[in-house]
Amino acid sequence: MAYNITSLSELIKQFEKLPGIGKKTAQRLAFHILAQPPQNAQQFAKALVEAREKIHFCPCCQSLTDDALCSVCSDEARDNSTICVVEDPKDVLAFEKTREYKGLYHVLHGAFSPLDGIGPEQLKIKELMKRLSDTTVKEVIMATNLTVEGEATASYISRLAKPLGVKVTRLAYGIPVGGDLEYADEKTLTRALEGRNEI
């Protein structure tokens, strides 16, 4: 008879559903949880359930929050004339870590992907266009990923926003910090030149 513990197998199976977690890592995580004092496992389970129950989309920017509005949208010191459009709530965290951007955000929750059945209707574009109809918005920064899907999404939104008199900009492309020019391809170098800033 094979060695089998139903509850352990189920725990491993649930960990395997997480992105980037294979069978071996799922097993390590499951055994780690079982090695913890019971109160630690209960705190972990409680945090998981509470996060799932309390966190929702901000009705304004579509990012994640556990309040009526997210901390960015509710901050009156933010520049409400600029909206940075990103694909994912994780992108908001990345920008906020820089402490440089002082405007607002809008999260699309993806990018165009016709093969996956993702078009404008599946993204939070209608919500963005509603925000752009407010005359206080002067600029939209397209910060979608530098992929075919991200570029197509940025281009589509740009065509919708321009008739509203909103300036649409794109993040500059170029050489990563610490990167050597000899390893950069022609497209990257060209975009780095085009996106250059005065110093």
Residue pairs with C-beta under 8 A, 6 or more apart in sequence:
8 30
8 34
11 30
11 33
11 34
12 23
12 26
12 27
12 30
13 26
15 21
15 25
15 26
15 29
15 30
16 22
16 23
16 26
18 26
21 29
33 41
33 44
34 41
36 44
54 66
55 64
55 65
55 66
56 64
56 65
56 66
57 63
57 64
57 65
57 107
58 64
58 65
58 69
58 70
58 73
59 68
59 69
60 69
60 70
60 73
60 104
60 131
61 70
61 72
61 73
61 104
61 105
61 106
61 107
62 106
62 107
62 108
62 109
62 124
62 127
63 70
63 72
63 89
63 92
63 105
63 107
64 70
64 89
65 71
67 74
68 74
72 78
72 92
72 96
72 104
72 105
73 104
77 102
78 102
78 103
78 104
79 102
79 103
79 104
80 103
80 104
80 136
80 137
81 103
81 136
81 137
81 138
81 139
82 102
82 103
82 104
82 137
82 138
82 139
82 140
82 141
83 103
83 104
83 105
83 106
83 128
83 131
83 132
83 137
83 139
83 140
83 141
84 95
84 101
84 103
84 104
84 105
84 106
84 140
84 141
84 143
85 105
85 106
85 108
85 128
85 140
85 141
85 142
85 143
85 144
85 154
85 157
86 92
86 95
86 105
86 106
86 107
86 108
86 143
86 144
87 107
87 108
87 109
87 110
87 111
87 144
87 145
87 150
87 153
88 107
88 109
88 110
89 107
91 107
91 143
92 105
92 107
95 101
95 105
95 143
103 139
103 141
106 124
106 127
106 128
106 131
107 124
108 123
108 124
108 125
108 128
108 144
108 153
109 123
109 124
110 118
110 122
110 123
111 118
111 123
111 144
111 145
111 147
111 149
111 150
111 152
111 153
112 118
112 119
112 120
112 123
112 149
112 152
112 153
112 156
113 149
120 156
123 153
125 156
125 157
125 160
128 157
129 160
129 161
131 137
132 140
132 161
132 164
132 166
133 164
137 166
138 166
138 167
139 166
139 167
139 168
139 169
140 157
140 158
140 161
140 166
140 167
140 168
140 169
141 169
141 170
141 171
142 154
142 157
142 158
142 168
142 169
142 170
142 171
143 171
144 150
144 151
144 153
144 154
146 173
154 170
157 168
158 168
161 168
162 168
172 191
172 192
172 195
172 196
172 197
173 188
173 191
173 192
173 194
173 195
174 188
174 191
174 192
174 195
174 196
175 181
175 184
175 188
175 189
175 192
181 189
184 192
